[in-house]
Amino acid sequence: MRAVHAGRGRADDQGAYEVTGRRLAVIVLCGLAVAGVAVVVAAARRPDPSAASAATVPPVQTARVARTDLSDSTEVDGTLGYDGSVTVIGAGRGTLTWLPTPGTTVRRGQRLYSVDARPVPLLVGDLPLYRPLHTGVPDGPDVRVLEQNLAALGYGDGLAVDETFTAATAAAVKAWQHDLGLTETGVVGPGDAVVLPAAVRIASVAAQLGAPAQGSLLTATRTTRSVTVDLPVAQQELASRGARVQVELPDGRLVAGTVASIGTAVTSDSGNGSGNGNGNGSGDGNSGQTIAVTIRLTDQHAAGRLDSAPVQVHFTSGARRGVLAVPVGALLALREGGYAVEVVDAGQRHLVGVRTGLFANGLVEVSGVGLRAGQTVVVAS
């Protein structure tokens, strides 16, 4: 940003010397001789006018007034990982004979772990199995969960998905048990399968082979890639459900994301280091208080093989659409206050007073009488 100001030169007074007679003549002749030599020397050293002009007049940098969209962002620390977390609890019967490896993805119908050499598969639903299901059992929503999974796994021929356990349900269960290598009883008990909301990715395994199948066996997450941010309470207006954000990965790449959820509980942490790249951290009484924000990556493959990593989340903190903008270096600070830009028009320059708006990415929103898109403005070098 340049400052425009006026300066005024001041001439020095010249002293007068009194000389007379022969001394004057000698002085004049000597002066002429010296002057002649000086003229010859000056002529010999006189540079080419065009070269002098090129050396003393620096090139002027210019830019175009553009009509564009501007947006400013605030950066907050985040952690790349996976959605949700759930602990799988064993039913307490039998011995663990197989456990998955962390990082493994388990989908509907696939083995989650094994007890007494029998696979315990994953079923998808919102209600766990809490009683033995068989022909004649009272109707209930747990029957619907079982039938929905049987149908999704390809055992739905002649099966009506409802809350009634029928002979068709029992036949579907037996076909499923046969394919799992289990005894075809037509009965499904609470420990025969694990019901979770979706396919999972194994995060960690707490149990050991040979141990009883009880207590916390393993921790799993959803397979959806996400970023968790502890957003300072003072900045909570940055996040709104469904808002688009940019996630900066450790290698500097920017990938798109969407705010999936915003926590309602405030967490206090006096050592919290969350902040933003602009240095505008919360400096009030809410310092150290955060809310959890979950961001889902638009492209689930954009993060590559990273399981967990620190990232920067760019929240849009200001946006203007269809405004006139110039480089910040085009602004001139006026002595009387305010700003102007120097417009180049038909080889002539003149100042146009402007009002500034949003600053973003090296540009500034401007408006002023006579200012229009496409005009050329001088930019400070």
Order of alpha helices (4+ residues) and beta strands (2+ residues): beta-alpha-alpha-beta-beta-beta-beta-beta-beta-alpha-alpha-beta-beta-beta-beta-beta-beta-beta-beta-beta-beta-beta-beta-beta-beta
